[in-house]
Amino acid sequence: MSDGHGELEIDGDTAVITFVRYLPYSRDAVWSALTDPEQRAHWFGETVIDARPGGAIDMLPTGPPVPDRQKWMTGRILVWDPPHVLEHEWKQAITEDGVVRYVLEAAGEGTLLTFSHRGLSVRRGRQFTPGTHAFLDRLECHLAGTELPGWSARYREVAADYPARP
């Protein structure tokens, strides 16, 4: 099991965030938490999904603490392969257009989740890595049925870990 931390890969002016986490839940349970609007609203924020390739996805994350118009995210679903892969565009006022991908693999009794966000600037990649960490921690708590940490508080807790990480 990983330490829960993500990696930031920098290539010139662009960055890719990658997290690999083992979740002790079935792929179907993880897929539902990622794609069911009611479940996703609990750990991520208000979400509308047209569940098909080419369908729209619109989300209003609970964090960061900026005006809704800046953090509202929209895009098209590029890959919809239940319960294996969800990939969608990430268009948001506070960052560059990118692509987010969730890959779910069976791993023993649980699921190996590989999350990536590509197309970020290096600056945004550095900011988004602890934010993504906070959201994935909230996903794990949602799946466990435990209290979710506040996004801002969790961001502050993990942000200090990232500058020292290669």
N, C-alpha and C positions, 0 to 999 in steps of 0.2 A: 504494500500500500504506500502511495506517495505521501509526502509530508503536507500535501494540499496546496503547495506553492506552485505558481505558474512560472513559465519561462518566457522571456522576452528576447526574441531573435531579431537582431538589427542587421539590415542589408542596405547600406547607403542611407537614404533618407526615409526608408520605410521600415516598419516593424510588424512583427507577427507575435501575438500572444498565444501561448498554448498551455493548457492545463490537462493533466491526465489524472483522473481520480477513480479509485475503486469505490463503488457504492454497493453495500450489501443488500441490494434489492433487485428484483427481476428487471429485465429490459422493458417489459410491458409497463411496470410501475414507473420506471424512470422516464420512458417515452411519454406516458400520460402526464407526468409532472412538467415535462418540457412543452407539451403541445395542447393540453386541455386548458382553455382560457381561464376557467375557474381556479384550477390548481396553480397555473402560472401567475395569476393575479396575487395569490397568497405569498409567494416567495420573490417574485420579480416585479410585478406591477400589472396594471390593466393591460389586457392583451386581446386582440381580435385576430383570428387566423382563418384564412380561406385555405383549408387543408388539402392542397394539391400543388403539383408543379405549376409555376406561373401564378399561383394565388398570392394574394396580398397578406402581409403581416404588419400589424400596427401595434406598437407597445408604448406605454407610458411608465417607465421605470420608477420605482420608489426612491431611488437615489440617482445622481447626487442631488444635493439641496440647491438646485437652480430652478428658474422658472420652467413650467411645463413645456412651453413652446420651444425651449432649447434642448430639452432631453427627450421629447417625443421622437420616436424612431419608427421608420416605415421602410418597406422594401418588398421585393418579390421573393417568393419561395423558389429556390433554384433546384433543390433536391428534396423530395418527400418520399422516403422509403421506410415506412413503419415496420418494425420498431428499431431500425438500424441507423438511418442518417436523416438529419434535418439540416439543410443549408439554406441560408437566406441572406439577401442584401441587408446592409445596415446603413441607412441614410438618416443622419441626425445632425441638427444644426451645430452642435458643439464639437463635431469631429468630421474627419474626412469620410467619404463614402467607403464602405468596406464590405466584407463578407464574413459571416459567422457560420461556423459548422460544428454540429454535434454528431459524434460517431459513438454508437453504443454497441459494445461487444460483450457477449456472454463470457463471464469469468467465474468459474466455479458456481457458487450459489448466488452470485451477484452480477454486477455489470461494471465493465470498464468504460468510463466516459472520457472521451477525448474531445476537448473543446478547443476551437481555434478562432481567432479574430484577426483577419489579415486586411491590409490596405491602410493601416494607421501610420501617422507620422511617428517619429521616434518620441517626440514630446507627449503625444496622446497615448502612445503605447505605454510609456512610463506611468501615466496617470490612470489608464484603464486597467492595468494589471492588478493593483490592489482592489480596485472597484469590482472587477470580475471575480476575484477571490472572495470578496464579501458576498456577492450574489450566489456563488457556488456553495458557500457555507450555508446560506439561507436555504438553498435547494436541499442540501443534506438534512438540515433540521426539519424542513417540510416533509421529506420522505420518512424521517424518523418519528414524526409526530411530536416533536419537541418545540419549545419556544424558539422563535426566530430571533437572532440578534438584530438590532437596528442596523440598517445599512451604514449610516454615517459612523456609528461607534465602531463597527467591525472594520470599516475602511481605515480608520485611525489606528486601530490595533495592529493591522497587518502591514500598513504602508511603510513603516520603519524597516521592515524585513527586506524590502525590495531594492533599495539603492545599493546595498552591499552584495546583492546576488548578481553573479555574472550574467 
